[in-house]
Amino acid sequence: MKPAIYFDELEGDVLQCHLCPNRCIIRPGETGICKARKNVKGMLYSLNYGELTSIGTDPIEKKPLYHFYPGTMIFSVGSWGCNLSCDFCQNWEISKGRPRIVQRVIPHQLIEIARSEGTPGLAFTYNEPTVSFEFVLDTSRAAAKEGIYSVLITNGYIEQEPLKLLVQSISAMNIDLKGWNDEFYAKELGASKKHVLDTIEFVLSAGVHVEITTLIIPGKNDSLDEMREEAKWLASLSRDIPLHITRYFPNYKYTIPPTDVKTLNELHNVAKEHLNYVYIGNVPSEDLNTTYCPDCGTSLIKRRGFDVEIANLTEESRCSNCGKEIPVIL
Ligand code: SF4
């Protein structure tokens, strides 16, 4: 166990964690909603510090990050725990609590493994990484000193104060914006969308590379009007934010059938009215996974599955046909 940061002491050894907007009040012997932070005799501890449940070297497109070193591999790790309560969780075996088997590492061991894998970066993914705040912070700081970049695949549900500290050693994030419906956020996730929007705004202003993912669940968050509002809001920050609209498959407690591909195409078309780069995930479509120049329509990066072909893009990330600057980090 590692002493946690970001909590207040209330009366009689009762603590309030303020790492995320849940702001759990935690009595001695209890854990917060994420199950990863525990009050032990009036002190808050991170229970999942250095505990890994998933390790892999993945194409960076799998995160998904399409505009950040496309075509490269990234060493990826996951721990356990999550601060949202989605009944459609695609990784529920590790998000809903501590699995029986975990591997323990210290930050430098993880960096050594990443180095031996020969990848330039490290991704904290699979479960919600911000509930391993202390480990992610220690590891990403140490990795940055070694010239290894770190990325987060996150639900963005974190308070601003810890976020300000974390972004100093994070180069890119894919943030799950789970639709535009406030009621869906409140009822199905136990969360408030506003905090996720605050995170997106803040990390963009901090200069972190940001891409957004919205998993579309039939009947829950598949309204064209809501997608229009989401895309408009993202465009108000920047039309260049890549948006990944991904197909849902039944998992955990959800038995709703998979999202109709026609619906995804319609949502894509609506989002494209406002955003320059919109992609469809979990569907084998080369066209809807290709990066096109928003000015002249030239195909710049083709993706077939995780096979990536960069063409018509200069080393300075400009369209080689019309010269437009393309927001892709090469
Ligand atoms: S990080 Fe965990 S313990 Fe802390 S407020 Fe969020 S859910 Fe509660």
Residues whose N, C-alpha, C, O or C-beta is under 5 A from the ligand:
A	BS01	SF4	C17 H18 L19 C20 N22 R23 C24 G32 I33 C34 R37 N83
